[in-house]
């Protein structure tokens, strides 16, 4: 597949994630959409080709690759492609019998996260994996993307528009053509396609930091537990899913309203509680919470961009010891939930104030890195974070105009690669409006014990179920 010679500077976040990709430290993020499909396999495939061709032209970021970091110039570039071949971006997989759909999907997404994007002057920085479950009645469509062109909210935007085009294709399929829908491949990229929009083009980043009171205990007061040190001697990315039914979420909403806590704050309280109780050597923890910058940059939710930052929270020894104190009453446990949630809310409020005054903390920190290559090498010495919690909220997916429909979306599932130099594990949360919430826990094998992850998933599932009783 030929590409043009046109190269566009990747900007702040694009270059940062290109550097981490070059060094194998952060490889991809992904969201899967599970579909129930009553179309014949050949018909579904033709409709997917129809929908994906339209979706590529709908989102300019899908028309680009991104180069690795140039060690001499310290720059990375988006490359506008001339055309995109089906075989370059789509992989078809069939499930093995004996595992649940979520187990099959977790294994496939983990394996996909191990792969680096290559030949980026001729290939796009994303792939779509199709996993057919038994009898092809259940199909998972998984967008796996380089983080430089796509953040978590962008991956949901991809699925929203793709599902809309799938429903359009299904509605146009007729029995006289055996339900086959025609489309044109390769997809030719228009000369007028716009380049990915760097976040710093739409938001101010000042060189000096304003004085805003700290709300989270300063990192210097403790060394956060962060599992095993970074390593690239082997890299196996793992994923584990748990689904929270809608009726449990509805019951939890009543509890959260009474306690005055957000869902993100509530999940933070569960994670910190579990880690405190099951890692007795830990004196404290540090978390990162990504958040969208779209309300500051003015980018619509339906667009694919990488406009995000992250909030740091430090969970200190005093809090950890309070959680470990035995024989707590229900009221005392609820006070801990409130305390953790209130600290997170204060961290969020402080970060919001900083965005308006100086720009997002994470972006300002990245902008001050003089040599990203050296930064990546130095980051292999020590891990600074315990975990990351990324909650995308409830996503509204298109629904068919007429029922019954031959296509129906069930849920979304969100993962990231094991983060070599980042948090020891990621907790990735996404729901569908009116449907279930899915938590995807992701980690690099060997960095954190699998038993700890499985126990964490069991703990979370039990707490959500308990809230609905």
N, C-alpha and C positions, 0 to 999 in steps of 0.2 A: 504494500500500500504506500503510494508516494505521498510525500508531504511537501508543503511549501517551505521556503527558507525563512519565512517570517517567524521571528522570535520576539516575544513580549516579556519584559521584566516581570518576574513572578511576584514582586512586592514583598512586604514584610512577612506575613504568615506563609505565603507560597514558598519563599526561599527557606524559611525556618523548617517547614515540613519536608521540603526537598532535601535539606541537609540531614535531617533525622532519618529519612528514607535512604539516602546515600550510605549512611553508616549502619543501616539495618536496625535502627532503634525504634522507629515507628513506621509501620508498613501500610496499614489500611484501616478504614472503618467500614462498617457494613450494616445494612438493614434488610431484612427479609420480609416479604409479604406472603402470607399463606392464603392460597385461593382454593375454593371448592369448585370443581370444573366438571360439567356434564357434557362437554363437547368431545367429539372424536379426536384422538391424538393429532392427526394430520391437520384437522381444522384449527385446533388450539394453537399449533405451531405457526400456522399461516396468520392467525390473528395476532399472535405475539410479534411476528415480523412486521406486520402492519403497524402495531402500536409502538414498538420500539423505534421504528424509522421516524414516526411522527415525534416521539419524545426526544430523540436526539436533536431534531431541529427546533424543538420547543426550548431546550436548555443549552445555551451557548457553551457552558463549561464542559459539556459532554463532547464537544467538537475539538478538544484540546488535549495534548499531552503535556508533560512537564519534565524538563531535563533534570538530571542529577546536579548536585552542587558542583560548580567548577572550582577546583581547589586553588587555582591561581587568582581568579577574579573574585571568588567568594559569592558569585551570583548564580541564580537559576532562572530558567525561562519557560514560559508557556509556549507551546508550539501549536499553531493553528494547522489542522490537518486538511488535506484536500478531499478525502473520502474515508468512510469507515466501513469495513467489511464485517459481515455477520460473524464469520469465523474468528475475527480478531477480538470480539467482545462477548460472545455468547458461548457458554459451556453447558452441555446437557449431561445430567447425572440421573441415574436410577438408584433407588434405595435398596439396601440389603434387608432381607426379611429378618425379623428377630429383635429389632429395636423399635422404639416408639418414634413417631415423626420428629419430635423435639430432639431426641438423641441423635437421630440421623442428621438432622440439620446442624446441631452443635458440632458434630464431627466434621462435616463439610466446611462450615464456616471457619472452624479452627484451622483446618488445612489451607483454606484460601488465604487466611491472614499470614501464613508463613511465606507466601510468594511475594517477591518484589516485582514492581512494574518495570519492564525493560523496553528498549527500543522506543523511547518516548518522543523521538523526532518523527516517528511514523505511526505510532499506536496511541490510542487514547489512554487516559489515566484512570480507567475504570473497567470493570467487567460485570456482566450479568450472568449469574449461575442459575440454572433451572434444575430443581430437584423434583423428580416425579416419584410420588409415593405409590403404594399399591393400586393397581388398576388405573393409574393416572387420574384418579378422581380428586386427589389432593396434590397440589403443585405449589412448591415454594419458589418464588422469584427473589433472588438475592443480589442486591447491588453491592459490589465490593469496590471501594474507591480510594484513591490517593487522597489524603486529607487536604492537600493543597487546593483541590478544586471543589471540595465538598465537606461541609460539617454535618452534624447529626440532623439538624433541621432540614438541610438540603436533601439528605437522603429520603426524608419523609415526603418532601416536595416532589422528588423523582417518582416515588410510588403513587402519590396522589394523581399526577398527570398521566403516568403510565396506565393506571387502572382506568382512568377516564377514557383513554384511547382504546384499551382492551374492550371496554363495554361498548364503545362506538363500533369497533370491528365486529364484535359478537352480534350487535343489532343489525349490522348490514349483511351478515352471512345468510345465504339462501340455500334451501335444499337442492335447487336445480344445479348449483355449482358444488354440491357435496360439502356445503358449509365452508368452502375455501375462500379466503379473502386475499386479493393480490396486493403486493407492495413492491417497491423498487429498491433493490440492493445491488451494489454498495450504496450507502447514503452519501450523496455528494454534499459537501459542506459549502454553503454560499460564501462568496468573497466578502460579503457584508457582515458576516457573523461577528458579534462583539467579543472582545477578549474578557477573560475573568476580571472582575472588578476588585482590586486590592482594598482591604478594609481601611487602610490609612488614607485613602482618597476621600473618605466620607466621615472621618472622625479626627479630632485634634489629638496630637500627642505632644505634650510639653516636655522640655528638657528638665525643668525643675519640678520637684514634687511638693505639692501644697501640704501644709500641716493639718492632718486629720487625725483625731484621737484613735488609737488602736482599740479594737474591741475584742480581738482574739489574743490569747496569751502569746507573747513574743516567742519565736522559735528557740531563742537562746536559753530559755528556762528549762528545757528538757530536750533529750534526743528522741525523736519519734521512732517507734518501732517500724521497720520497713522491710521485714523478711530478709531474704538472702541478697548479697551484693549483685550488681549487674553483671551479666555474662552473655557472650555470644558464642561460646564454645559449642553449644547446641541451641537450637531455637525451635521449640514446639509450642504453638499457640493453642490454648484450650478454651472451651466455652461450656457453660452449664446454664440451662434455662429453668425458670420456675414461673408458672402462670398463676396470677391472682384473679379469681372469677369476679365478675362485675358486682355480684351481690355482696361479696366481702368488702369491696371498695366502697359501696354505698353505706354499709354499716360503719366502716372506718371513718367516713366523712362526718358522721354524727359525733364520733369521739374526737376527731381533729377539731371540729367546730367548738366543741365544749372546752377543749384544752387550748384552743387558739394557735394551732400549729399547722404548717403546710405539709403536703405529702413529702416533699424533699426533706424538710426538717425532721419529719417522723422517721423516714428511712435512715437518715443520718443517726438518729437516736438508737435505732435497732442495730446498725453496724457497729457503732462505738460500744454499745452494751455487749454485743457478742464478742468483739475482739478483747474487751477488758476482762471478760469472764473466762475466755479460752486461751489467752496468751498471758500467763501469770508473770512472765519476766518483763512484760512491757510496762514502761512508766508513762507513756503517752503516745498519741497518734497524731498524724497530720493528713488532712484530706484536701483534695482539689474538687471544686464543683464548677464544671464548664457552664457558661450561660451565653445566650445569644445577644449579639450587639445590634440586631436589626432595628430595634426601636430607637437606637442612637444613629445608625447609618441611613435609616429610611428605606432599607431594602425590604421588599414585600416577602411575606412568608412563602409564596408560591415559587420564588426564584431559587436557583442553585448558586450558592456563594460559599465562601469560607469567612464568615463574619462572626467570630466567637472569641471569648476570652475565658478566664477562669478565676475563681475565688479560692483563696487558701483559708483553711480553718485549722487551728491547733487545739487538740483535745488533751488537756494537761493532766498531771498526776493527781491533783486534787479531785478532779472529776472521775478519773479512772478508779481511785480508791473508794469514792462514794458509790460507784456502781458495784464494786466488789463487796461492799458491806452486806453480810448475810441477813436473812429474815426481814426483808423489806415488805412493807404493806403495799397494797395497790396504790394508795394515795402517794406514797413515797416514790414508787416506780413512775407514776404519772408526773411527779415533780421533776424527775430526771429527764423524762421526755421533753417537758417544757423547757428545762434549762438548756438542753442541747439545741432544741429548735430555736430558742430565743437567741442563743449565741450565733447560730447560723444566720438568723434574720438580721442581727446586728452587723455581721460580716458583710452580708449582702447590701445593707443600707450604706455602710461605709464605702464599699466598692462603687456603688452607684454614684455617691457623692464625688468620688475620685474620678470616675469616668467624665463627669460633667466639668470638673476643674482641670484635670491633667491628661485624661485619657485612661483607658483600661490598664491596670497594673501589669498584666501579663504582656501586653503589647509594648508597653514602655520598657519593660525588662528586656524583651527581645530586641528592641530598637537600639539598645545600648551594648549589645554583643558585637564586638569588633571582628571576631574571627569565628564563624559558626563551625568550621571544621575543628578548631581547637576546643571550642565549647563542647562539641559532641564527644571528643576524646576525653576531656576532663570529666564529663558526666558519667563515664564508665567507672569512676573510682568509688562512688557512693550514691546510694538511693536516698532521696530526701522525703518521699511521700509514702504513706501507708496505703491509701486507696483513693480512687476517684469515683464520684457519684455523678452520673450524667442522666438527668431526667428530662425527657423531651415532652412530657405531658400527654394529654389525650389528643390524638390526631383524627380529624374528620376525613373519612375516605369516601369517594364517590359511590353512589348506589345506583342500581339499574332503574330506568324510568318505568319499566314494566316488570311485573313478577308473574310467574316464576322466571328467574334468570338462569342462564347457563353458566354464569360466573358469579361467585360471591366471595368477598374478602372476609377472612376470619379474624386475623390478628397480624400485628407487626412484631418483629423480633430484632433486637438491636445488639450488636457486638462491636468490639474493637480488638485489634491485635494485642497479644501480650506486650506490655510496654517495657522494653528492655531497661531503660534508664528512668522510667517514670514510676508511677505508683505500682505496688506489688500486685494489686488486682484492680479491675474496673467493675463497677456496678452500673449497668446500662439499662435504663428504664424507659419503656414506651407503652402507651395504651391506645386503644381505638375508642372513639366516642361511642358510648352505648355498649361497648364490648369489654374484653378482658385486658388486664395489664400484664405485661411480660417483663420479668427482670432477667437480664443476661449477665452472668458473672464471667469475666474473662481474665486470664492470667497466663504467664509464661511457665511452662512446666519446669519444675525444679526450683523455682523462685519461692513458691509458697506451697505448703503441703496440700495435696488434693483432699485429704480428710477434713482439713480446716474449711475448705471451700464447700464441700458437700454438707458439712455440719452447719455452715452459715446459711446455705440455701434451705435446709430443714428448719433452722431457727426462724428465718424470715417467713417461711410458709406457715409455720405454727403460730407466729404472732399475728399474721393477717387473718388466719382462721379463727383465732381466739377473739379477735375484735368483732367478729360477726355473730358470736354466740349471745 
